[in-house]
Amino acid sequence: MKLDPTSLRLFVGILEEGSISAAAERAHLAAAAVSKRVSELEHSLGTALLVRSNKGVHPTAAGVELMHLARGVLHDLDDIAVRMRDYAGGLRGRVRVFANISTITQFLPAQLKSFLAAYPLIDVHLEERISSAIVRAVAENAADIGIFTAGAAGAELETFPYRRDELVLIVPQGHALAGRQSVAIRETLDYDHVSLHAGSHINLQLIKAASEAGRALKPRIHVPGYDALCLMVQAGLGLGILPKCSAAPYQHTLGICTIKLDEPWAERQLVIGVRAYQGLSVVAKLLVDHLRETP
């Protein structure tokens, strides 16, 4: 006979109750059935576990050792059951999210804070990628959820509207354009630009707009993120473009100016993308729902 949790639980119950009959009553079994279980357990292990007398039972040395081992095993089994119930109920798990820098800097911090407060046993693995790479990652199952700019090229995904944001031009104080209320991209092409990742949606839009104006974009330097972009603009290395809400914190700390972009693509739609909502894990569905419903 192989060791099984039921026999171990009955054995521990005998020692805790002090008799086979009391343990049988606790387990809602016949005393003879419990006694048979213990005998089979002793036979399987090849050693006596209980000393029986008219005063009840008490464990042998092997029985004491088995009691300690069995309690540990049973505790682990109970813990497994609890954890699996948590998974089944969507309370525990891991979800992989790829998002563009605009989403990460503007919207996700507050939303993830409230989500993780509601589901503290869920782990969110967040990575920053450009929109086209996010679409590809979700399609290839490298990410469960992607958040990116609508219209990003790539595989067909199931998408949901997420947020809208507005791109603005940033210039250092004292720049020739600093006093303008709005500006078209063609008016910025005589100046150097500080650009984000070469394949980023913003950079691609800039190149396209410059081409349509019959001009070439002059990127002085490429940077990996918004903080670096703002610092380079402050240092006079060029003009930059980033979301209005992402630029706001740097206006006062770095003394840069923001100018409205007079371009139709400056108003952007961000979307949530998944391979198929119905195919998501419970925890991934919870996060998608939270992102769509929470302000």
N, C-alpha and C positions, 0 to 999 in steps of 0.2 A: 504494500500500500504506500502510495506517495503521501507526503505531508500535505495537508490541506488546511485552509484557514478555519473551517468549522471545527475540526478536531482540536486544533490549538486553542480556539476560543473556548471550547467546552472544558479543556484541561485547565486553563487559567481560571475559568469560572468555578471549578471544583475547589481549587486552592483558595480562592477568594471567599467562597461560601462555607468551606470547611467540610462539605460532604457531597457525595454524588447525587443524592436525592434533592438537596437544595439547589445544586447546579442544574439538575434536570428540570426542576420546577421553574427556574429563572429562564431557561431556554425553551420552555413549553414542550419538553420531550419526556418520554418514559425513562425512568432511571436505568432500566435494563439496556436501553439503546445507548445511553451515555456511557455506561460501564463498558459496553462492547467497543465503543469508539476508543476509549482509553486503552483497553487491552490490545486492540489493533495497533494503536500508536506505539505501545511498548514493544510489541512484536516487530514493528517496522524499524524501530530504533535499536532493537537488540538489547534493551536494558529496562530494569524496573523503574517506574517513575513515581509510583505511589505505594505507601505502606498502608494496607487496609486493616482496620480493627473494629471492635464493637463500639469504640468511642469516635469513630469517623475515619478520616484519612489524613495522612500528612506526607509531604514529598520526601523522596530520597534525595541524595546529593545531585543526581542527574535530573531529578524533577525540579529542584530549585533552579538549576542552570537553565533548563528548558523554559521555566516560567519567565525568567528575565529575557531570554531570547525571543520567546513567543510574544511577549508584550511589545517588544520593539518592532517585530514583524507586523503584528496586528495594527500598531499605531501607524506604520508606514502604509499599510493597505488602506486604512481609513483615510489617511491623508491623500492618497491617490484618488480615492473615490470623491473626496471633497473637491480636489483640484479639477477632476474631470467634469464634475457638476458645474464648476465655475466656467469651464470652457463651453459646455453645452448651453449655459445661460448667457454666454457672451460677456462674462465678467473677467475673464483672464485670456490673455493671448498676446500676439505680436502682429503689428500691421506696418507694412513698409510704404512710406510716402515719399515720392519725389515731387519737388515743387520748384518753380522758378524763383529767382531772387526777389522779384516784386511781391510775390505772395508771402514769402518768408518774412520779409521786412515790414510788410504793411498789415497783414491780417492773421497769420497763423499764431503768433505768440499768445494773444488773448484767447483764441478759440481752443488751442491745445491746452492751455491752462485750465479752462473750464471742463474740457473733456476728461483730462487726467484726474481732475478733482472728483468727477462723477464715477470714473472707472479706474481706480488707483492700481489695479492689478494688470492693466493693459499697458504694454510697452509700445511706444511709437518710434519707429526708426525713420528719421527724417534726413533726406539728402537734398542738396541744392544742385539743380541741373538746368541747362537751357531747355526751352520748350520742345524743340525737335527731339532732343535726347530723352525727354520725359515720355513723350508719345511712344518712342521706340521701346523704352524700358518697360512700360506698362504692357505693350503688345507682346513682349518677350517674357513676361512674367518675372522680370527683375524687380518690379514694384507692384504693389496691390492697387495703389491709388496715385494718380498723377494730377497735379494742378498746374495749368499752363495757359498761355495766351491762345484764344480761339483762333483757328485758322492755321495753327502750326502744322507743317507737313508731316506726314507719316501714316501709320496704319489707321484703319477705321476703329474707333473706340466708341463706347457708349458714354456720352458726355451730358453734364448737367451745368446750367449757368451757376456761376459762383459769385464773383464780384466784378465791378467795373472800376477801372482806375484811369488816371489822366497823366500823360507824359508832359513834362515841362523842360524848358531849357534852363540850365544854370550857368551863371557867369560870375566872375569875381567882381567885387565892388570896384567901381571906377572904370569898368569896361564900357566901350562905346555903345553897347546894346543894353546896358544896365537900367536905363531909364524907360525902356519900352514896355508897353502893356502887353503886347503880343508880337510874335515874330514868325515868319515863314522860314522853313529850312533853307530855301535858296538864299536868304539873307545872311545865313551863318557860314556859307561855304567859302567865304574869303578868309575865314579864321581856322586855326587848328582846332581839332576835336580830341577829346579824351574819350576813348571807346571802351565798351565792355567786351566780353568774350567775342571773338571773331564770328561765332555762329549764333550769337544771341538774337532774339527777335527784334530788339531795339536796333542793334547794329545793322541787321538786314534791312530794316525799314529805312534807316538813314542812307544806306548805299542805294536803295531803290529810288528814294526821293531825290538824291543827288543826280542819279542817272537820268531821271525824268526831267530834271532842270538843265540837262546838258552839261553838268559839272561833275567833278570828282571829289569825293569826300577825302579830307586830309586828316587822317588820324595821327596825332603826334605820339600817342602812347596808348597801349591797351592795358586795362586793369581788370582784376578778378571780381570786384564788388563795388557797392555804392559808396562805402566809406572811403576807399582808395580813390574813387572817381572824384568825390567832393574835395579831397585833399589836393589832388592834382589840379583841379580847377582853381582852388584857392591860391595855389602856387603860381598860377598864370600859365600853365602848360596847355591850356585849350578850353573849349566849351564842352559841356556835358549834357546829356539827356537822361532823365530818370523819372520815376513816378513822383507826383506832387507830394503825396504823403510821406514818401521815403526821403524827400529833400528837406521837408520841414524841420526836422531836428538839427540839420546842419546850418540852416540859415542864420541862427543866432550864435552858435558855437564857432562857426568858421567865417561868418560874415559874407556869405555868398548870396547872390540875388537869383530869384526864380522868375521866369518869364513864360507866359502862356504860349503854347505852340499853336500856330494857326494852320493846323494840318488835320485832315479827317481821321488819320490813323492814330492821332494823339489820344483819342478816346478809345480805350481797349476793353474788351470783354475777356475775363478770365473764366476758365471752365474747370470742372472736375472730370477727369476721365478714368474709366475702368474698362477692363475687357468685357465684362458683363456683370451688371449689378446682382442678378440672381445667383451668379456663381461665386460671389464673394463669401469669405468666412463671416461668421457672426460679428466678430470684432471689427472687421473692415466695413461691414454694413453700418454698424453703430457710428463709426467715425464719419463715413460719407453723409449719413443722416444729420449728424451733429454739425458738420461743416455747412450743409445746405440750410439748416434751420436756425442756426445761432447767429445773431447779429455780429 
